[in-house]
Amino acid sequence: MPNIASNLKFLRKTKRLTQQQFADLMEIKRASVGAYEEDRAEPKYELLKKIAEFYDLSMDELANDEINEKWKRAPKSNASNLRVLSVTVDGLDRENIELVPVKASAGYMNGYADPEYVATLPKFSLPMFNQGTYRAFEIKGDSMRPLASGSIVVAEYVENWNDIKPGQTYIVVSKDEGVVYKRIAFKFKEDKGLKLVSDNKSYDPYWVEASDIMEVWKAKAFISTTLPEPSNEPSMETLTSMMAEMQKTINSVVDKG
């Protein structure tokens, strides 16, 4: 986060707050404020969000803009990140949900924008997803447990990347990583890319540069043939029975005494 340290210091001073006063407002230690302003540490996502809200800024502005006396909020424009997508429709002119199996992922990287290629993908429809543009992706691996490998994620196309929300899960199609299903931890402005994290903490987070990203889809549902395993935790009925047995044992010991 290239400008976060200087931005935090400048913004705090414009509010005429000491480091201790700001720390109290954010419910953190004063030493942490000093570390952030001196670029010795970076605030976590939730704290960064809280700071941005306090200063009435977006997280992108707080982390990426160089905020000083000359800084002005940039006008919002969606023109630079609108994207065109190839889709197929059924006999009633309703958009299909195309399925991208794992074995087709490599081909999808080359043909995702080609209407002829997209037309060759398996297609289906779901009644709850009849408004918008959706695609289904088969995922592999255990990086997003408890979602099992082989599950199919149904996702909605994100036309404007400004609509991406940190903390939520997406299908990200990129040149280097291919098709991945990840949680977005943080986003900079479009030219800076996305930070992707796995729900399985055995996997390290990583950044994907915006120039490498081809498509982004917001996860809406999943389909899996792997049913949940029965819980190992005792049921309420079992706990009640165990308590009754324990009470009987205690009563028996008391009676003998």
Secondary structure, DSSP 4 states (H G I P E B T S, - for coil): -TTHHHHHHHHHHHTT--HHHHHHHHTS-HHHHHHHHTTSS---HHHHHHHHHHTT--HHHHHHS--STT--PPPP--GGG-------B-TTSPBPEEEE-GGGHHHHHHHTT-HHHHHTS-EE--TT--SS-EEEEE--SSTTTTSPTT-EEEEEE-S-GGG--TTSEEEEEETTTEEEEEEEEEE-SGGG-EEEE-SSTTSPPEEE-GGGEEEEEEEEEEE-S-PPPPPSSPPHHHHHHHHHHHHHHHHHHHHH-
